[in-house]
Amino acid sequence: MIRLQALEPSEFDEYKHYLVEDYAMEIMLNFDVPLDEARITSATEIDAMLHDERPTKRQNVYKIVRADDAQGSRIGNLWLEVNTSRGRCVVQDIYLEGGFRGQGLGRQTLDLVDNLMREQGIQRIRLHVAANNAAARALYEKQGYEVVRLTMQKVLGR
């Protein structure tokens, strides 16, 4: 079993650094952008959304911890962008450390998100997943997520 715990301000910089690097790698790999350029794009976009060390009413950042861990050791991260006026939530980031994957903890995390959002009157939850992330796509489909938009590209020979 797991639980969500609000990220402490002292943990925020480390999390933000992880986000920038992770998103930069995604940009580089999926859009053939040099890593330095991808880092600039990533940092700019993330800074625009998470410009403060404290969660806001709209941006909620959590660490995922085992329910039986009184010290709250992080096993993953969760970032939710919640828009109660539109009844929507976007899972901006969900991540479990490698040693905790394949144990049903991703499903448990998504179940917690569902319950938390229902309590807030949210009707839709969206997320983005890379096309080559088959394990995540399978999990999301099992949890009832459906494809609502596809981005396609074609690489031309040089």
N, C-alpha and C positions, 0 to 999 in steps of 0.2 A: 504494500500500500504506500501511497505517496501523499504529499500535501504541498500546497503552494505557500510560499512565504515571501512577503514583499522584500525586494532587494534593498539592502541597507545603502545609504549614501556612500559609505566607504568601499562598497563593492561595485559601485556604478562605473567608475573609470575602467576597471578591468573588463567588465561586461561590454562596455561601449567599444573598447579596443578589439575584443573578440568579434563583435558585430561588423565593424569596419573591415577587418581582415577577411572574415567569412564571406561577406557580400562582395568584396573586391575580387576574391577568387571566383565567385560565381559569375561576376561580370566578365572577368578575363576568359574563363573557360567557355562560357556560352555565347559571348559576343566578340571574341577574338580582339580584345582590347589589351594593350600592354598593362602590366600589373601596376606600374606607377600611376598611370592615367585612371585605371580602375579604382585605385585607392582614393584618389581625389574625388571621383564621382561618388563612391561609397560614403566617404566621410561627409561630403556636402549633403547628401540625401538623409543620412542618419542624424546629423547635427540639426537639420531642419525639423526633425520629428522629436528627437530626444535631446533638446538643448539644455535641459536642467537635470540636476542630480536627483531630484525628487519626482516620484510619479505624479502625474496630473490626473485630473478626472478622466481625461481621454486616453492617456498613455499609461498603461499599467505593466510594470516589469516585476517578474517574480523569479525566484529560484525554485527549482523543483527539488524537494528533499524527501527522504524516506520518512514515512509517518512515525516509525519507531526511533528515529534519530533525534534525541533531545537537543543536541548541539546544532542541528540544522545544517549539516554538511551538504553542500550543493552537489546534486547529481545531474543537473540540467538547468536550462533556462526557458522562460516563457515570456513573451512580450505580446500584449494584447492592446490593440487600438480600438477603443470602445466609443461608439457614437450613439448615445441613448436616444437622441432626438430623431434619428433615422432608423433606430432599431437594428443597428448593424455592428458587427465586431469583425476586425481583421486580425488573424493570428499573424503577426509580423515576424515572429521568430519562435520556433519550438526546437529544442535541442536536448538530447540526452547524451551523456558521456558514453563512449564506446562500450565500456564494461557493463552498462546498465540497459543496453539494447537487447531486444529479443526476449524480454521477460514480461511483456504486457504493460510496461510502465508508460509507454507512449499512449496506449489505449486508455489507461487510467487518467493520464494527463488530459486527454481530449474529453473524457467523461466529466472531469472536474470543470473544464472550460464550459461545457454544455450546461452544467448545473449553475455555475456562477452567472452565466449570461441569461439563463431563464429567470433567475432571481432579479436581474436588472431589467427585465422586460425586452430583452434582445430577441429578435426573430430570425436573424440570419448571421451565420458565421462564415467568413471567407478566409482562404489562405492561398498562398502561392507555393508551388513546388516545381523544382526543376524537372524537366522531362526525363532526364536520365536517372532520377532518384526513384527507382522502381520500388524499393522497400517502403519509402514514405508514401508513395502514391497508393500502394496496396493497402496500407494502414488507413489512409484517409477514406478510400472507397469503402472499406469494411465499416468505417464509422459513419457512413452515410453521405460523405461529400461527393458532389458530382462536378464534372467539368462544365464550366460555364463560359470559358474563354480560352482560346489557344493562341499562342504567338508562334509564328513559323518564320523560318529564314532559309535562304538559299545562299550558299557560298559559291561564287563564280570563280572559275579557274583564272589564274593570273598569267 
